[in-house]
Amino acid sequence: MSPAAHLRPAPDRLVHKTVAAAVAESLRQRILTGEFPAGTQLRQDALAEEFGISRIPIREALLQLEATGLIKIMPHRGAVVSGLSVEEVEDIFTLRVQLEPELLALSARRLSQADFEALHGLTEDYSAALAAGEILRWGELNRRFHLDLLQHAERPRSLSIVAGLLQDCDRPTRLQLSASGDVARADREHREILALCEAGKIDAAADLLRRHIENAAQSLIAIYRRALSA
């Protein structure tokens, strides 16, 4: 047997990995759309029966989802869809308010014409997704818009923190937009922030970004508290 043969995954292992990836993507979409809300227990035996496969790729799929933070694998409970507390939401948005406007002030002056064209393309995609009710795309497009605005801040550690915060509030952001019906405001504010950057009004853009994040936080926290008191 050649040395290379020892490096090749076994065929059944490749099949399991391919199936696991497909299962993970299916479960990811169901979590992100709210079909599996926070606290839902994902039982391996039930999922194996639903997908008509063994528990091995199910287990691998759940491990993939745990790595992304979408689920937690807990002793005696197994896989549970993760969620955020009101305090965690407040913490995330407080950090975003502190970091994003400052990073925008650093980045906006370095945005090129190509950058602006790409950002306009994102706002158009975001508007179309909002109008079509494509909830699954809302969080991703919102995340990309915010990160692309900040891309030239030359603060890699801060940008990494912001990227994590935006990922953490992906589901809450879509909840806030769908529950509050405030999609038009979000769309309008994105366009206004971009227009201010193009006009060189950097301080005004940073100030609007701060208020944009604060408005989303206030709306989302109110939704969480109403749910807790119901």
C-alpha positions as CSV (number, residue, x, y, z in Angstrom):
1,M,0.0,0.0,0.0
2,S,1.4,3.4,-0.9
3,P,2.0,6.1,1.8
4,A,-0.7,8.2,0.1
5,A,-3.3,5.5,0.7
6,H,-2.9,5.9,4.4
7,L,-3.9,9.6,4.1
8,R,-7.1,8.9,2.2
9,P,-10.3,8.9,4.3
10,A,-12.2,5.7,4.2
11,P,-15.1,5.8,1.7
12,D,-17.7,5.3,4.4
13,R,-16.2,8.2,6.4
14,L,-16.5,10.4,3.3
15,V,-20.1,9.5,3.0
16,H,-20.8,10.3,6.6
17,K,-19.0,13.6,6.3
18,T,-21.0,14.6,3.2
19,V,-24.3,13.5,4.8
20,A,-23.4,15.3,8.1
21,A,-22.7,18.5,6.2
22,A,-26.1,18.3,4.5
23,V,-27.9,17.6,7.8
24,A,-26.0,20.4,9.5
25,E,-27.1,22.9,6.8
26,S,-30.7,21.7,7.0
27,L,-30.8,22.1,10.8
28,R,-29.0,25.5,10.6
29,Q,-31.6,26.9,8.3
30,R,-34.4,25.6,10.6
31,I,-32.8,27.2,13.6
32,L,-32.2,30.5,11.8
33,T,-35.8,30.7,10.6
34,G,-37.1,30.0,14.1
35,E,-38.6,26.6,13.3
36,F,-36.4,25.4,16.1
37,P,-36.5,28.2,18.7
38,A,-34.0,28.6,21.6
39,G,-34.3,25.8,24.1
40,T,-35.5,23.2,21.6
41,Q,-33.9,19.8,22.3
42,L,-32.5,18.1,19.2
43,R,-32.7,14.4,19.9
44,Q,-30.3,12.2,17.8
45,D,-32.7,9.3,17.5
46,A,-35.6,11.5,16.3
47,L,-33.4,13.3,13.8
48,A,-31.9,10.0,12.5
49,E,-35.5,8.7,12.0
50,E,-36.6,11.9,10.3
51,F,-33.6,12.0,7.9
52,G,-33.6,8.2,7.4
53,I,-29.9,7.8,8.3
54,S,-27.8,6.4,11.1
55,R,-26.9,8.5,14.2
56,I,-23.3,8.8,13.2
57,P,-23.7,11.6,10.7
58,I,-26.4,13.2,13.0
59,R,-23.8,13.3,15.8
60,E,-21.2,14.9,13.4
61,A,-23.8,17.5,12.2
62,L,-24.6,18.5,15.8
63,L,-20.9,18.9,16.6
64,Q,-20.6,21.2,13.5
65,L,-23.5,23.3,14.8
66,E,-22.1,23.4,18.3
67,A,-18.8,24.8,16.8
68,T,-20.8,27.7,15.3
69,G,-22.6,28.4,18.6
70,L,-26.1,27.6,17.2
71,I,-26.5,24.7,19.7
72,K,-25.1,23.6,23.0
73,I,-24.4,19.9,23.8
74,M,-25.3,19.6,27.5
75,P,-24.9,16.7,29.9
76,H,-28.1,14.7,30.4
77,R,-30.0,16.8,27.8
78,G,-28.0,16.4,24.6
79,A,-28.2,19.0,21.9
80,V,-30.2,22.1,22.7
81,V,-30.7,25.2,20.5
82,S,-28.9,28.1,22.1
83,G,-30.3,31.5,22.8
84,L,-29.5,34.8,24.4
85,S,-30.7,36.3,27.6
86,V,-31.9,39.9,27.8
87,E,-28.6,40.7,29.7
88,E,-26.5,39.1,26.9
89,V,-28.4,41.1,24.2
90,E,-27.8,44.3,26.2
91,D,-24.1,43.4,26.5
92,I,-23.8,42.7,22.7
93,F,-25.4,45.9,21.6
94,T,-23.5,48.0,24.2
95,L,-20.2,46.7,22.8
96,R,-21.4,47.4,19.2
97,V,-22.3,50.9,20.1
98,Q,-18.9,51.4,21.6
99,L,-16.9,49.9,18.7
100,E,-18.8,50.3,15.4
101,P,-19.1,54.2,15.2
102,E,-15.4,54.6,16.1
103,L,-14.4,52.0,13.5
104,L,-16.6,53.6,10.9
105,A,-14.9,57.0,11.5
106,L,-11.5,55.2,10.7
107,S,-12.8,53.2,7.7
108,A,-15.1,55.6,5.9
109,R,-12.2,57.9,4.7
110,R,-10.6,55.0,3.0
111,L,-13.6,53.5,1.2
112,S,-13.0,53.5,-2.5
113,Q,-15.5,53.9,-5.4
114,A,-15.5,50.2,-5.8
115,D,-16.3,49.8,-2.1
116,F,-19.2,52.2,-2.4
117,E,-20.5,50.3,-5.4
118,A,-20.3,47.0,-3.5
119,L,-22.1,48.6,-0.5
120,H,-24.9,50.0,-2.7
121,G,-25.3,46.5,-4.1
122,L,-25.7,45.1,-0.6
123,T,-28.3,47.7,0.2
124,E,-30.2,46.7,-2.9
125,D,-30.0,43.0,-2.0
126,Y,-31.1,43.9,1.6
127,S,-34.1,45.9,0.4
128,A,-35.1,43.1,-2.0
129,A,-34.8,40.5,0.8
130,L,-36.8,42.6,3.2
131,A,-39.6,43.2,0.6
132,A,-39.7,39.5,-0.3
133,G,-39.8,38.4,3.3
134,E,-36.6,36.3,2.9
135,I,-36.0,36.2,6.6
136,L,-33.0,33.8,6.4
137,R,-31.0,36.4,4.4
138,W,-31.8,39.4,6.6
139,G,-29.2,38.7,9.2
140,E,-26.5,37.8,6.8
141,L,-26.9,40.8,4.6
142,N,-27.1,43.1,7.6
143,R,-23.9,41.6,8.9
144,R,-22.1,42.0,5.6
145,F,-23.2,45.6,5.3
146,H,-21.9,46.6,8.7
147,L,-18.6,44.7,8.3
148,D,-18.0,46.1,4.8
149,L,-18.5,49.6,6.1
150,L,-15.8,49.0,8.7
151,Q,-13.4,47.0,6.5
152,H,-10.7,49.7,6.2
153,A,-10.5,50.7,9.8
154,E,-7.2,48.9,10.1
155,R,-8.1,47.5,13.5
156,P,-8.1,43.8,13.0
157,R,-8.7,42.8,16.6
158,S,-11.7,45.2,17.0
159,L,-13.1,44.1,13.7
160,S,-12.8,40.4,14.8
161,I,-14.8,41.3,17.9
162,V,-17.5,43.1,15.9
163,A,-17.8,40.2,13.5
164,G,-18.4,37.9,16.5
165,L,-21.0,40.3,17.9
166,L,-22.8,40.5,14.6
167,Q,-22.8,36.8,14.3
168,D,-24.2,36.5,17.8
169,C,-27.1,38.8,17.1
170,D,-27.9,37.4,13.7
171,R,-31.1,35.6,14.9
172,P,-32.1,38.4,17.4
173,T,-31.8,40.9,14.6
174,R,-34.1,39.0,12.3
175,L,-36.5,38.5,15.3
176,Q,-36.5,42.3,15.9
177,L,-37.2,43.1,12.2
178,S,-39.9,40.6,11.8
179,A,-41.6,41.2,15.1
180,S,-41.4,45.0,15.1
181,G,-42.2,45.4,11.4
182,D,-39.5,48.1,11.3
183,V,-37.9,46.8,8.2
184,A,-38.4,50.1,6.3
185,R,-36.5,52.1,9.0
186,A,-33.6,49.6,9.0
187,D,-33.3,49.9,5.2
188,R,-33.6,53.7,5.2
189,E,-30.9,54.1,7.9
190,H,-28.5,51.8,6.0
191,R,-28.9,54.0,2.9
192,E,-28.5,57.2,4.9
193,I,-25.3,56.0,6.6
194,L,-23.9,55.1,3.2
195,A,-24.9,58.5,1.7
196,L,-23.3,60.4,4.5
197,C,-20.0,58.4,4.0
198,E,-20.0,59.1,0.3
199,A,-20.6,62.9,1.0
200,G,-17.6,62.9,3.4
201,K,-19.8,63.6,6.4
202,I,-18.0,61.0,8.5
203,D,-19.0,62.3,12.0
204,A,-22.7,62.4,11.0
205,A,-22.5,58.9,9.5
206,A,-20.9,57.6,12.8
207,D,-23.6,59.3,14.8
208,L,-26.3,57.8,12.7
209,L,-24.7,54.4,13.0
210,R,-24.7,54.7,16.8
211,R,-28.4,55.6,16.8
212,H,-29.2,52.8,14.3
213,I,-27.6,50.3,16.7
214,E,-29.3,51.8,19.7
215,N,-32.7,51.8,18.1
216,A,-32.3,48.1,17.2
217,A,-31.2,47.3,20.7
218,Q,-34.2,49.1,22.3
219,S,-36.7,47.4,20.1
220,L,-35.2,43.9,20.5
221,I,-34.9,44.2,24.3
222,A,-38.5,45.3,24.5
223,I,-39.5,42.2,22.5
224,Y,-37.5,39.9,24.8
225,R,-39.1,41.5,27.9
226,R,-42.6,41.2,26.6
227,A,-41.9,37.5,25.9
228,L,-40.6,37.0,29.4
229,S,-43.6,38.7,31.0
230,A,-46.2,36.9,28.8
